Amino acid sequence: MNKFIPVSEPSITEKEIEYVTAAVTSGWVSSLGEYIDRFEKEFAHFVNVSNALTVSNGTVALHLALLAARIGKDDEVIVPDLTFVATANTVIHAGAKPVIVDIDPETWCIDPRQIEKALTSKTKAIIPVHLYGHPADMDPIMRIAEKHRLIVIEDCAEAHGATYKGKRVGAIGHIGTFSFYGNKIITTGEGGMLTTNDSRFYERAKFLKDHAMSPDKRYWHPEVGYNYRMTNVQAAMGVAQLERIETLLARKREIFSWYRESLAGVPGIKLNPQKEYAGNVYWMICLLLDPSLKVNRDQFMKDLKSKGIDTRPFFYPMTQMPMYQQDPRKNPVSGDISRQGINLPSSVKLTFDEVTWISEQIRGLLQTSPGG
């Protein structure tokens, strides 16, 4: 196949162009306008929560959630080791300390058993991440939170529309956060959303995101706030994307089924997990290479790249980063999954023939490996 196949690319249609054009020609191009209101209302309905708040990106959604929950100095927040680094960084931004724990080998998400081991008198919150589109096991997490009076902030950046026992992620914990970066299931270019059923968290976040301006006295700021606002132009794109989300989610599941069928029977590999309680949205199609294959993961990715197939390695464990470095033996599952993992092309624009061809190249390379 004589073309380059990227890991991800956004799906932009005439609907997005129409809505964005309407926002631009209306003159409401900054943080006020009809699309801001529509996007918040319609996203809240999609997740099935009372409140949704647009923000400028997924990282600040996490930061704002922590601030709304009044997490700060001397507080500890438990986060998983295998996630994008923003999950821990925002805890630092809030002035608190991230406590990094291992993941469950079956879900790749935070392990509730490790959460319990990490609890101290300073623990104030837990941030489960629904990694690569698969929900974390939320029931035991919520039981731990209730028992110890902790706040649960769901990091749903990679899991728009995923479900846990029939309930949308972002509506299970006390606060949910989403990213709309260009490679996400729906995108606004940059952008994010905070969701909650608790009006206290919503009102506090809404106040802080707009410079902590008094709602009753314009240009009066009783405390230090932030400019975390989304633009009406971005929201217009978000509304259009949200109107198409069920189609996009169905396509994600279809693409995963193509990979699963075309790679069936290949020894030494695993694709995305799928627990019985989970509605996985397969944000990224993931491939684990078992050590028994004796395949150099990075060389394997280079070989795929030479064939025009783009890939990405899994996230590094955060405890391997200089600012969070710990003994790698502490969280062995995160290290193992990270070393073995590859993100394959996952765009909703993929065709059946492209997935079949990618799978054939994977089969061919593995057959020539020392463990093949």
C-alpha positions in Angstrom: 0.0 0.0 0.0 1.7 3.1 -1.2 0.6 5.7 1.4 1.4 6.9 4.9 -1.2 5.8 7.5 -1.1 8.1 10.6 -1.9 7.0 14.1 -4.7 9.5 14.3 -6.4 12.3 12.4 -9.5 14.3 13.1 -12.8 13.7 11.2 -13.9 17.1 10.0 -17.1 17.4 7.9 -19.2 20.1 6.3 -21.1 20.3 9.6 -18.0 21.5 11.5 -17.2 24.0 8.8 -20.8 25.3 8.8 -20.9 25.8 12.6 -17.5 27.3 12.9 -18.2 29.7 10.0 -21.5 30.7 11.8 -19.5 31.4 14.9 -16.9 33.5 13.1 -19.5 35.5 11.1 -21.5 36.2 14.2 -18.7 38.2 15.7 -18.8 36.2 18.9 -15.3 34.7 18.5 -14.1 34.8 22.1 -15.5 33.1 25.2 -19.1 34.2 24.9 -21.7 33.0 22.4 -24.4 30.6 21.6 -22.1 27.7 20.9 -20.5 27.8 24.4 -23.9 27.5 26.0 -25.0 24.7 23.5 -21.8 22.7 23.9 -22.0 22.8 27.7 -25.7 21.9 27.8 -25.4 19.1 25.2 -22.3 17.6 26.6 -23.9 17.5 30.1 -26.8 15.7 28.5 -24.5 13.2 26.7 -22.6 12.3 29.9 -25.9 12.5 31.9 -24.7 15.0 34.5 -26.3 18.2 35.8 -23.4 20.5 34.9 -20.7 20.8 32.2 -18.2 23.6 32.0 -16.0 24.4 28.9 -12.3 25.1 29.5 -9.3 25.7 27.3 -7.8 22.2 27.4 -7.9 18.9 29.3 -5.0 19.8 31.5 -6.6 22.9 32.9 -9.8 20.9 33.4 -7.9 18.6 35.8 -6.3 21.6 37.5 -9.6 23.4 37.9 -11.2 20.2 39.2 -8.6 20.0 42.0 -9.0 23.7 42.8 -12.8 23.4 42.8 -12.4 20.5 45.3 -10.1 22.8 47.4 -7.1 20.4 47.0 -3.9 22.2 47.9 -0.8 22.5 50.1 0.0 19.4 52.1 -2.7 17.4 50.4 -2.0 14.1 48.7 -3.7 12.9 45.5 -3.4 9.3 44.3 -2.8 8.8 40.6 -1.9 5.9 38.3 1.7 5.4 37.1 0.7 4.7 33.5 -0.9 7.8 32.1 -0.1 11.0 30.3 2.1 13.2 32.5 -0.6 16.0 32.9 -2.4 13.8 35.4 0.4 14.2 37.9 1.5 17.7 36.8 -1.8 19.2 37.6 -1.6 18.0 41.2 1.7 19.9 41.5 0.1 22.9 39.9 -2.6 22.8 42.6 0.2 22.8 45.2 -0.5 19.2 46.3 1.6 16.0 46.1 0.9 13.2 43.6 1.2 9.7 45.1 1.8 7.4 42.1 0.5 3.8 42.3 0.6 0.8 40.0 -2.0 -0.3 37.5 -4.2 -3.4 37.1 -2.6 -5.7 34.5 -6.0 -6.6 33.1 -7.4 -3.1 32.6 -4.2 -1.0 32.4 -6.0 1.4 34.7 -5.3 2.3 38.3 -5.4 -0.7 40.7 -7.9 -0.2 43.5 -5.8 -2.5 45.7 -2.8 -0.2 45.3 -4.9 2.8 46.2 -5.7 1.4 49.6 -2.1 0.7 50.3 -1.1 4.3 49.5 -3.7 6.0 51.7 -2.4 8.3 54.5 -4.0 11.0 56.7 -3.0 13.5 54.0 -4.9 11.8 51.1 -7.6 14.0 49.8 -8.4 12.8 46.3 -8.0 10.0 43.7 -7.7 10.5 40.0 -8.5 7.3 38.1 -7.6 7.5 34.4 -9.7 5.7 31.8 -6.6 4.7 29.8 -6.8 4.4 26.0 -10.7 4.3 26.2 -11.2 1.5 28.8 -12.9 2.5 32.1 -11.2 2.0 35.4 -12.9 -0.3 37.9 -14.9 2.5 39.5 -17.0 0.7 42.2 -14.2 -0.3 44.5 -12.6 3.2 43.9 -15.9 4.9 45.0 -16.2 2.6 48.0 -12.7 3.6 49.1 -13.5 7.3 48.5 -16.7 7.1 50.5 -15.0 5.2 53.4 -12.2 7.8 53.7 -14.2 10.9 52.5 -12.1 11.4 49.4 -12.8 13.3 46.2 -12.8 11.2 43.0 -11.8 13.1 39.8 -12.2 11.0 36.7 -9.6 11.7 34.0 -11.8 10.9 30.9 -9.4 12.6 28.3 -9.2 9.4 26.3 -12.6 7.9 26.9 -15.4 10.1 25.6 -18.6 8.0 25.7 -17.0 5.0 27.5 -19.3 3.3 30.0 -18.9 1.5 33.3 -21.8 -0.8 34.1 -23.9 1.2 31.7 -23.0 4.6 33.1 -21.0 7.2 31.2 -17.5 8.0 32.5 -17.4 11.5 33.8 -20.7 10.9 35.7 -19.4 8.3 38.2 -16.9 10.2 40.3 -17.5 13.6 42.0 -15.9 15.5 39.0 -15.0 14.4 35.4 -12.6 16.0 33.1 -12.3 15.7 29.3 -9.8 16.7 26.6 -10.7 17.8 23.1 -7.2 17.8 21.6 -6.9 17.1 17.9 -6.4 13.3 18.4 -9.3 12.7 20.7 -12.6 11.0 19.8 -14.2 14.4 19.4 -12.1 17.5 19.1 -12.2 21.3 19.2 -8.5 21.6 18.3 -7.6 22.4 21.9 -10.2 22.5 24.6 -11.7 20.6 27.5 -14.7 20.1 29.7 -15.4 19.6 33.4 -18.5 17.6 34.4 -20.2 17.2 37.8 -23.5 16.7 39.5 -22.3 18.8 42.5 -23.3 22.4 42.1 -20.7 23.5 44.6 -17.8 22.2 42.5 -19.4 23.6 39.3 -19.9 27.1 40.7 -16.4 27.2 42.2 -14.8 26.0 38.9 -16.9 28.5 36.9 -15.8 31.3 39.1 -12.1 30.4 39.0 -11.9 29.8 35.3 -12.8 33.4 34.4 -10.2 35.3 36.5 -12.3 34.8 39.7 -14.5 37.7 38.6 -17.4 38.5 40.9 -20.7 37.5 39.3 -22.3 40.6 40.9 -19.6 43.2 40.5 -17.9 43.4 37.1 -14.1 43.7 37.1 -14.0 42.9 40.8 -11.8 39.9 41.7 -12.0 38.8 45.3 -9.2 36.2 44.8 -6.6 35.0 42.3 -8.3 33.3 39.3 -7.3 31.9 35.9 -8.1 32.4 32.2 -9.2 28.9 31.4 -11.9 29.8 28.9 -12.8 28.1 25.7 -13.7 30.2 22.6 -17.1 30.2 20.9 -15.4 29.2 17.7 -14.0 26.1 19.4 -17.3 25.3 21.0 -19.0 25.5 17.5 -16.7 22.8 16.3 -17.4 20.9 19.5 -21.2 21.0 19.0 -20.8 19.7 15.5 -18.5 16.9 16.7 -20.9 16.0 19.5 -23.8 15.7 17.1 -21.7 13.0 15.3 -20.3 11.2 18.4 -22.4 8.1 18.2 -21.3 7.5 14.6 -17.7 8.1 15.6 -17.9 5.7 18.5 -19.5 3.0 16.4 -16.7 3.4 13.9 -14.1 3.1 16.6 -15.6 -0.2 17.7 -15.8 -1.4 14.1 -12.2 -0.6 13.5 -11.2 -2.5 16.6 -13.2 -5.5 15.5 -11.3 -5.5 12.1 -8.0 -5.5 14.0 -9.2 -8.3 16.3 -10.3 -10.5 13.4 -7.3 -9.9 11.2 -4.8 -10.5 14.0 -6.6 -13.5 15.5 -4.4 -16.4 16.2 -1.1 -14.4 16.2 0.9 -15.8 19.2 2.5 -13.4 21.7 0.3 -10.4 21.2 -2.6 -8.8 23.0 -5.0 -6.1 21.9 -7.0 -3.7 24.1 -8.6 -5.1 27.3 -12.3 -5.5 27.5 -13.7 -6.3 30.9 -17.4 -7.4 31.2 -18.4 -4.2 33.0 -16.8 -1.9 30.4 -18.0 -0.2 27.3 -14.5 0.5 25.8 -14.4 3.2 23.1 -10.9 2.2 21.8 -9.5 5.7 21.6 -6.3 4.0 20.6 -6.0 0.6 19.1 -3.3 -1.0 21.4 -0.9 -3.9 20.8 1.2 -5.6 23.5 4.2 -7.5 22.4 4.9 -10.4 24.8 8.6 -10.6 25.9 8.6 -14.3 24.6 8.6 -12.9 21.1 12.1 -11.4 21.6 11.0 -8.4 19.6 12.7 -5.0 20.1 9.6 -2.8 20.4 11.2 0.4 19.2 12.8 -1.4 16.2 9.5 -3.0 15.4 7.9 0.5 15.3 10.7 1.7 13.0 10.1 -1.3 10.7 6.4 -0.4 10.5 7.2 3.2 9.8 9.4 2.1 6.9 6.2 0.6 5.4 4.3 3.8 5.9 2.5 2.7 9.1 2.7 5.3 11.9 2.7 4.1 15.5 3.3 5.5 19.0 4.9 3.9 22.1 2.8 3.6 25.2 3.2 6.4 27.8 6.3 6.1 30.0 5.5 5.4 33.6 5.6 8.7 35.5 7.9 7.2 38.1 10.6 7.1 35.3 10.3 10.8 34.8 13.1 12.9 36.5 10.6 14.9 38.7 8.7 11.8 39.9 11.5 9.2 39.8 11.1 6.2 42.1 12.4 2.7 42.3 11.0 1.0 39.2 10.4 -2.2 41.2 7.7 -0.3 43.1 5.2 -0.3 40.2 6.3 -3.3 38.0 3.0 -3.7 36.1 3.2 -0.1 34.7 6.8 -0.7 33.6 6.0 -4.0 31.9 2.9 -2.7 30.0 4.7 0.5 29.0 7.7 -1.4 27.5 5.4 -3.8 25.6 2.8 -1.3 24.3 2.3 0.2 20.9 -0.5 2.4 19.6 -1.5 1.4 16.1 -3.3 3.6 13.5 -6.7 4.3 15.1 -8.3 7.0 13.0 -12.0 6.8 12.2 -11.0 7.4 8.6 -9.3 3.9 8.4 -10.8 1.5 5.9 -11.2 -2.3 6.2 -8.5 -2.8 3.5 -6.1 -0.5 5.4 -6.6 -2.4 8.7 -6.2 -5.7 6.9 -2.9 -4.5 5.2 -1.5 -3.1 8.5 -2.3 -6.5 10.2 -0.6 -8.4 7.4 2.6 -6.3 7.9 2.5 -6.9 11.7 2.1 -10.7 11.0 5.0 -10.7 8.6 7.4 -8.8 10.9 6.5 -11.1 13.9 7.1 -14.2 11.8 10.6 -13.1 11.1 11.4 -12.2 14.8 13.5 -14.5 16.9 10.5 -15.7 18.9 8.2 -16.0 15.8 
